[in-house]
Amino acid sequence: MSGHSKWKTIAHKKGAADARRGKIFSKLSKEISIAARAGGGNADMNPALRTLMAKAKSSNMPSDNVDRAVKKGTGELDGIQLDEVIYEGYAGGGVALVVKVLTDNKNRAASEVRHIFTKFGSNLAAQGAVTRNFKRKGQIMVDAAGVEEDKLMSIVLDAGAEDMQQDEGIYEIITDPAAYEPVVAALEKAGIKTSGSEVTLIPDSYVSVTDKAVAGNIMRFIETLEDNEDVQNVYSNLDVDEAVLKELEQQT
């Protein structure tokens, strides 16, 4: 697969199992509520909601949490009004960032995101300047230890996947957004568990960073954004050199 980012795969694996699970559930709840508000609470009639429910399932989010989020979106339970805002900008080394925010206070979110960009010596870009270099794709992660590569490739390609690659013990499967649900369903039918799945933004090309100081600063930048309560997702074209990444991991 061209343009694969080791940093993204490693961040994804950490995010699936670490102490930030509660924050992941909170952010998923917001997205589910937004989708239910926009398209209704019936997942069979709401593709966006159905996709988020699949993501919630792969993240082991309790069904009660999902049901509550749906009901808040449809008005069956009281909930706050959330708005989606996209911020774009660049980190060191020309690495592009797209920051998706769901917030009940646009002014607060704008101030906090701008502050984080400034803190790390970066600036926000004009709307569309960065997102035009990203494409919406389905991304599915499968633990390589539990499945044979040939079998997995046959299943996902037959279901409509575009590509698959193994790295660091994880298979990364890429699909067109329209093929995401059929591929997830095919894996479920075959009894193959996913370690994470979502419809995301994937860059047309990646920026390889080989300087340890620059890479470390960008990774901290992204992690700081992700830790913000209003930030749902941070998409980037960062590809950290493997040797540099190992050095940084040894320091933590």
Secondary structure, 3 states (H helix, E strand, C coil): CCCCCHHHHHHHHHHHHCCCHHHHHHHHHHHHHHHHHHHCCCHHHCHHHHHHHHHHHHCCCCHHHHHHHHHHHHCCCCCCCCEEEEEEEECHHHCEEEEEEEECCHHHHHHHHHHHHHHCCCEECCCCCCHHHEEEEEEEEEEHHHCCHHHHHHHHHHHCEEEEEEECCEEEEEECHHHHHHHHHHHHHCCCCCCEEEEEEEECCCEEECCHHHHHHHHHHHHHHHHCCCEEEEEECEEECHHHHHHHHHHC
